[in-house]
Amino acid sequence: MIDKNNMYKVIEKFPMQIKEGYKLGDNIEFHDTIKNMVIAGMGGSALPGEILKGYLDMEIPINIVRNYNLPKFVTKNSLLVVISYSGNTEETINCLRQGLKLGCPLLVMASGGKLKEIAEKQQVEFIKIHRGIEPRCSYGYIFFALLRVLENSGLIEKQESHVEKTIKLLSSDAYKDYAKKVVAKLEKKIPIIYSSEKNKAIAYKWKISFNENAKIHAFNNFFPELDHNEIEGYTHMFADFATIIIRDDEDHPRIRKRMDITKRIIKENDCNVIEIAINGSSRMAKIFSAIYIGDWTSYFLALQYDTDPTPVEIIERLKKEMK
């Protein structure tokens, strides 16, 4: 088993990342008339936006852009958040330039690169994300800094008590032990991760952690949509799958019933089902405890495959060829 770049320490320090991330947004606030919020980012840099959508219930809509162009509904009344860990993601840079032309309130988040240069030159709000980790591991810095900015701007209620409870909850070795038990059921299988729609960011994070840490295919979907199409796929399984169902006792009763029935149908078709019950004293604690289990699971699965979880050589190759 190998861990050349010590992903173990990065994941283990995630509770501290939450604390530091929350402080990064301390001195930034927006008091413009904001009618919607647009978050532009790719891959792991867009992930905090998806988590934010699942966590918050704001009066203004949150939209995620994973492309070169902003939607036509973006105006001077749109809060545009541009995120790229490296600061050099070409799609995200293009969105920033469009936002500058539109004159909308802007927040740029990056560890440096071209985004930092543009933000400083154009004198727009900038949050510097800590360097030294893989972009997919920086979601704590980004999410909690952004949460603090929204709090400062009066768009959401105070979050400090929820943040403190979440840090305390995640500072436990129990997540590693639980993840090892999940890994034992996943060896040489392709994970399919299901959740309710409101928790789909959790399932998506599990997917990308499997992709980038364990270097395997993984797929995700959500209830009730998957019961109207994907469930039929269990008729002919031409690969060895393991279905992971993320369960929340706050899900709609009909969703919980769908999960029970779907689990039974999947098992009847000779596919293994693993259930993950998300726990915590708050919505924030539930989300991040479930994500944290996924991070550890993907890490230990990588070691099971004698794979270094840190480098993403195929992604880096593609980026070089795009240049």
Secondary structure by P-SEA (a helix, b strand, c coil): ccccccaaaaaaaaaaaaaaaaaccccccccccccbbbbbbccccaaaaaaaaacccccbbbbbbcccccccccccccbbbbbbcccccaaaaaaaaaaaaacccccccccccaaaaaaaaaccbbbbcccccccccaaaaaaaaaaaaaaaaccccccaaaaaaaaaaaccaaaaaaaaaaaaacccbbbbbbbcccaaaaaaaaaaaaaccccbbbbbcccccccccccccccccccbbbbbbbbbccccaaaaaaaaaaaaaaaaabbbbbbbbbbcccaaaaaaaaaaaaaaaaaaaaaaaccccccaaaaaaaaaaac
